[in-house]
C-alpha cells in the first residue's frame, strides 16, 4: 500500500510579504487556481489508492482542513505538530500513524506541500521506480535532473546503479556558482528534492539506529496523542524535548540503504521570487501578471496586485 505523507509545516519566509508565518506559501494559490497544498494532493490521482496523511503546524489546522475539504479530500490523518522540529521528527510522526493503523509495512511517499511539478506522468513513473526498490528495504529520495547550475539547492552525487535507482555517493550542501557549474557539466549530480519513499517501519528502524533520541521522543509523543475532531494532537510536553533535525542529516546521510531515483518532471520548490516567476505562465514579453495590472515596455517581470492598480 502506498500512503502519501504531505509535510505542510513550512513558513515560506523567502516569499514574504506574500507568504507569512500564519499564511505560508503552501496555503496560497501561487501557480494556478489551486493552492500548492491542493495541487500536491491532486497530483496523487491515479497513483495512491488511499487518502494522505498530512503533518502540519497546529496554527494552520483549520486552513489545511478547509483546503482539503474544498477539493473533496478526506485525509486519513491530520497530525498536528505543537512546534516545528524539521523533517526527521515530522516524518517519524507520520510513520507512527501508519503503525497505529497496522500499516507498518506501508510505503510512505513523503512530499512537501509547497512544490510545483509540471509533468505529472513523469512524477508517477519516478514514484513507481522508487516503490520497487523501497519494497526491498531501500530508503529512496528523488533527485531532480538539473536544468541549470543552481546554487540555491543541495545536490546528490550518484553512486552505482541499484535496480531503477542509484546508490547515494554523497550529499552536497548548496554550492558556490562555480562549483554548481562543475556539477552540471559532470552529469553525476542531481538536485536534492526533499521528497522520499520508504516503508514506514524501515524509516523508524534507521531513525532508531542513527538518531535514537529523536526516535524515542517521537515514539513517546505519538503514544500520548489525542484525537480532536479530524486532528491528531501530539503530546506537547513530550515533543518539545525533540531536537530539530532534517531527515537528510538524521538518516539519509548515514544509512547504507539510501538510493536516489531520477526525476525529470518540471520540479520547483518555489523557494524564491525568481523560481516562482519561472514556474508561472508568462506572456510573450516574459511577464507574469496577476490582478489589476497595466504594463508598458515591461519585460521579464512578475507583478501581483492584490488590492489596487499597478
C-alpha positions as CSV (number, residue, x, y, z in Angstrom):
1,X,0.0,0.0,0.0
2,X,1.3,3.5,-0.9
3,X,0.4,6.1,1.8
4,X,1.1,9.7,0.8
5,X,2.5,11.8,3.6
6,X,2.3,15.6,3.0
7,X,4.5,17.8,5.1
8,X,2.8,21.2,5.5
9,X,4.8,22.8,8.3
10,X,6.9,25.3,6.4
11,X,6.8,29.0,6.8
12,X,7.8,30.1,3.3
13,X,9.6,33.2,4.6
14,X,11.5,33.7,1.3
15,X,8.3,34.8,-0.4
16,X,7.5,37.4,2.2
17,X,5.3,39.5,2.2
18,X,3.0,37.3,0.1
19,X,3.8,34.3,2.3
20,X,3.6,34.9,6.0
21,X,4.0,32.8,9.2
22,X,0.3,32.4,9.7
23,X,-0.4,32.1,5.9
24,X,2.6,30.3,4.4
25,X,3.1,29.6,0.7
26,X,1.7,26.1,0.6
27,X,-1.7,27.6,1.5
28,X,-1.6,30.1,-1.3
29,X,-2.6,29.8,-5.0
30,X,0.7,30.9,-6.4
31,X,0.7,28.8,-9.6
32,X,-2.8,28.3,-11.0
33,X,-6.2,28.4,-9.2
34,X,-5.4,25.8,-6.6
35,X,-3.1,26.3,-3.6
36,X,0.2,24.4,-3.6
37,X,-1.2,22.1,-0.9
38,X,-4.2,21.3,-3.1
39,X,-2.0,20.7,-6.1
40,X,0.1,18.3,-4.1
41,X,-2.9,16.3,-3.2
42,X,-4.4,16.3,-6.7
43,X,-1.2,15.1,-8.4
44,X,-1.7,11.8,-6.5
45,X,-4.7,10.9,-8.5
46,X,-4.2,7.6,-10.2
47,X,-1.1,6.9,-8.1
48,X,-2.2,6.3,-4.5
49,X,-5.3,4.4,-3.6
50,X,-5.6,5.9,-0.1
51,X,-6.0,9.4,1.3
52,X,-2.9,11.2,2.5
53,X,-1.6,11.8,6.0
54,X,-0.9,15.5,6.5
55,X,1.5,16.8,9.1
56,X,1.1,20.5,9.8
57,X,1.6,23.2,12.2
58,X,-1.2,23.5,14.8
59,X,-1.8,27.1,13.9
60,X,-2.7,26.1,10.3
61,X,-5.0,23.2,11.2
62,X,-8.3,24.8,10.1
63,X,-6.9,26.3,6.9
64,X,-5.4,22.9,6.0
65,X,-8.7,21.1,6.8
66,X,-10.8,23.5,4.8
67,X,-8.5,23.4,1.8
68,X,-8.7,19.6,1.8
69,X,-12.4,19.7,2.2
70,X,-12.8,22.1,-0.7
71,X,-11.2,19.6,-3.1
72,X,-13.2,16.7,-1.6
73,X,-10.1,15.1,0.1
74,X,-10.7,13.3,3.3
75,X,-7.3,12.9,4.9
76,X,-6.6,9.6,6.7
77,X,-5.0,11.7,9.4
78,X,-4.1,15.4,10.1
79,X,-1.2,15.2,12.6
80,X,-0.6,18.5,14.4
81,X,2.9,19.4,15.4
82,X,2.9,21.6,18.6
83,X,6.1,23.3,17.3
84,X,8.3,22.8,14.2
85,X,11.2,20.4,14.6
86,X,12.1,19.9,10.9
87,X,11.5,16.9,8.7
88,X,13.0,13.9,10.6
89,X,10.6,14.2,13.5
90,X,7.6,15.1,11.3
91,X,8.1,12.0,9.1
92,X,8.5,9.9,12.2
93,X,5.1,11.0,13.5
94,X,3.6,10.0,10.2
95,X,5.3,6.6,10.3
96,X,3.9,6.1,13.8
97,X,0.4,7.0,12.5
98,X,0.9,4.2,9.9
99,X,1.9,1.8,12.6
100,X,-1.1,2.7,14.7
101,X,-3.3,1.8,11.7
102,X,-1.5,-1.6,11.4
103,X,0.3,-0.3,8.3
104,X,3.9,-0.5,9.4
105,X,4.9,-2.1,6.1
106,X,3.1,0.6,4.0
107,X,5.2,2.6,1.6
108,X,5.3,6.2,2.7
109,X,5.5,8.7,-0.1
110,X,6.8,11.9,1.6
111,X,6.0,15.1,-0.2
112,X,6.5,18.7,0.9
113,X,3.2,20.6,0.4
114,X,4.9,23.6,-1.3
115,X,6.4,22.1,-4.5
116,X,5.4,22.5,-8.1
117,X,5.6,19.6,-10.6
118,X,4.6,20.2,-14.2
119,X,4.8,16.7,-15.7
120,X,2.6,14.5,-13.6
121,X,3.1,11.4,-15.7
122,X,6.9,11.6,-15.2
123,X,6.4,12.1,-11.5
124,X,4.2,9.0,-11.4
125,X,6.8,7.0,-13.2
126,X,9.5,8.0,-10.8
127,X,7.3,7.0,-7.8
128,X,6.8,3.6,-9.4
129,X,10.5,3.2,-9.8
130,X,11.1,4.2,-6.2
131,X,8.4,1.9,-4.9
132,X,10.1,-1.1,-6.4
133,X,13.4,-0.5,-4.5
134,X,11.6,0.6,-1.3
135,X,9.8,-2.7,-1.1
136,X,13.2,-4.3,-0.9
137,X,14.2,-2.1,2.1
138,X,15.8,0.9,0.4
139,X,15.2,4.4,1.6
140,X,14.6,6.4,-1.7
141,X,14.8,10.0,-2.4
142,X,14.1,11.8,-5.7
143,X,16.9,13.6,-7.4
144,X,15.8,16.3,-9.8
145,X,17.7,16.3,-13.1
146,X,19.3,19.7,-13.0
147,X,18.5,22.3,-15.7
148,X,21.0,24.9,-14.7
149,X,24.0,25.4,-12.3
150,X,21.6,26.4,-9.5
151,X,23.5,27.4,-6.3
152,X,20.3,27.6,-4.2
153,X,19.8,23.8,-4.0
154,X,21.6,21.0,-2.3
155,X,23.0,18.2,-4.6
156,X,23.2,14.4,-4.6
157,X,26.2,12.7,-6.2
158,X,25.2,9.4,-7.9
159,X,26.8,6.1,-6.9
160,X,26.4,2.7,-8.5
161,X,23.1,1.6,-10.1
162,X,20.8,-0.4,-7.9
163,X,17.7,-1.6,-9.8
164,X,15.9,1.5,-11.0
165,X,17.8,3.8,-8.7
166,X,21.4,4.8,-7.8
167,X,23.1,4.5,-4.5
168,X,23.8,7.8,-3.0
169,X,27.6,8.5,-3.1
170,X,27.3,11.9,-1.3
171,X,25.0,14.7,-0.2
172,X,26.4,18.2,-1.0
173,X,25.4,21.4,0.6
174,X,24.4,24.4,-1.6
175,X,27.5,25.0,-3.7
176,X,29.1,28.2,-4.9
177,X,28.0,29.1,-8.5
178,X,31.4,27.9,-10.0
179,X,31.1,24.5,-8.3
180,X,27.4,24.2,-9.3
181,X,28.5,24.6,-12.9
182,X,31.0,21.8,-12.5
183,X,28.3,19.6,-11.0
184,X,26.1,20.3,-14.0
185,X,28.8,19.6,-16.5
186,X,29.8,16.3,-14.9
187,X,26.3,14.7,-15.2
188,X,26.9,13.0,-11.9
189,X,24.8,15.3,-9.6
190,X,21.1,15.8,-9.1
191,X,19.2,18.5,-7.2
192,X,18.1,17.3,-3.8
193,X,14.2,17.5,-4.0
194,X,13.3,16.7,-0.4
195,X,10.9,14.0,-1.4
196,X,11.2,10.5,-0.2
197,X,9.7,7.0,-0.4
198,X,10.3,4.1,2.0
199,X,8.5,1.6,4.2
200,X,7.3,3.2,7.5
201,X,8.9,0.5,9.7
202,X,12.2,0.8,7.8
203,X,12.4,4.5,8.4
204,X,11.7,4.1,12.1
205,X,14.4,1.4,12.3
206,X,17.0,3.6,10.7
207,X,16.0,6.6,12.8
208,X,16.4,4.4,15.9
209,X,19.8,3.4,14.7
210,X,21.2,6.8,13.8
211,X,19.1,9.3,15.8
212,X,17.8,7.3,18.8
213,X,17.0,10.5,20.8
214,X,14.6,11.7,18.1
215,X,13.1,8.2,17.7
216,X,12.5,8.0,21.4
217,X,10.8,11.4,21.7
218,X,8.6,10.8,18.6
219,X,7.5,7.4,19.9
220,X,6.6,8.9,23.3
221,X,4.9,11.9,21.7
222,X,2.7,9.8,19.5
223,X,1.9,7.4,22.2
224,X,0.4,10.3,24.2
225,X,-1.5,11.7,21.2
226,X,-5.2,12.5,21.5
227,X,-7.9,12.7,18.8
228,X,-9.6,16.0,18.4
229,X,-12.3,16.1,15.7
230,X,-10.3,15.5,12.5
231,X,-7.0,16.1,14.1
232,X,-4.4,14.0,15.9
233,X,-2.8,16.2,18.6
234,X,0.7,15.2,19.6
235,X,1.8,15.3,23.3
236,X,3.2,18.8,23.5
237,X,5.2,18.3,26.7
238,X,7.0,15.2,25.2
239,X,7.5,16.7,21.7
240,X,9.1,20.0,22.8
241,X,12.1,18.0,24.0
242,X,12.8,16.8,20.5
243,X,15.7,18.5,18.7
244,X,15.2,20.0,15.3
245,X,16.8,17.9,12.5
246,X,16.3,17.2,8.9
247,X,15.9,13.7,7.6
248,X,19.0,14.2,5.4
249,X,21.2,14.8,8.5
250,X,19.4,12.3,10.8
251,X,19.1,9.3,8.5
252,X,19.8,9.7,4.8
253,X,23.4,10.7,5.0
254,X,24.2,7.9,7.4
255,X,22.2,4.8,6.3
256,X,23.8,2.4,3.9
257,X,20.4,1.8,2.2
258,X,19.9,5.3,0.7
259,X,19.2,5.5,-3.0
260,X,18.2,8.3,-5.4
261,X,15.7,8.0,-8.2
262,X,15.9,10.4,-11.2
263,X,13.1,12.9,-11.5
264,X,12.7,15.0,-14.7
265,X,9.3,16.5,-14.3
266,X,9.5,20.2,-14.3
267,X,10.0,20.4,-10.5
268,X,10.4,23.6,-8.5
269,X,10.4,24.2,-4.7
270,X,9.1,27.8,-5.4
271,X,11.8,28.9,-2.9
272,X,12.3,32.4,-4.3
273,X,10.5,35.1,-6.3
274,X,12.7,34.1,-9.3
275,X,11.7,30.4,-9.1
276,X,8.0,31.4,-8.6
277,X,8.2,33.5,-11.8
278,X,9.8,30.6,-13.7
279,X,7.0,28.2,-12.5
280,X,4.2,30.5,-13.6
281,X,2.8,31.1,-17.1
282,X,4.4,34.1,-18.9
283,X,3.3,36.2,-21.8
284,X,5.3,37.0,-25.0
285,X,7.3,39.6,-23.1
286,X,8.2,37.1,-20.3
287,X,5.8,38.8,-17.8
288,X,3.6,37.1,-15.2
289,X,0.7,39.4,-14.3
290,X,-2.0,38.9,-11.6
291,X,-4.7,41.2,-10.6
292,X,-5.3,44.8,-11.8
293,X,-2.0,45.4,-13.7
294,X,-1.2,47.6,-16.7
295,X,2.3,47.3,-18.3
296,X,4.2,49.2,-20.9
297,X,7.8,48.4,-22.1
298,X,8.0,45.8,-19.3
299,X,9.8,42.5,-19.8
300,X,10.7,39.5,-17.6
301,X,8.7,40.7,-14.6
302,X,6.4,39.1,-12.0
303,X,3.7,41.6,-10.9
304,X,0.9,40.6,-8.5
305,X,-1.6,43.2,-7.4
306,X,-3.9,42.1,-4.7
307,X,-5.8,45.3,-3.9
308,X,-5.1,48.2,-6.3
309,X,-4.0,49.1,-9.8
310,X,-0.3,48.7,-10.5
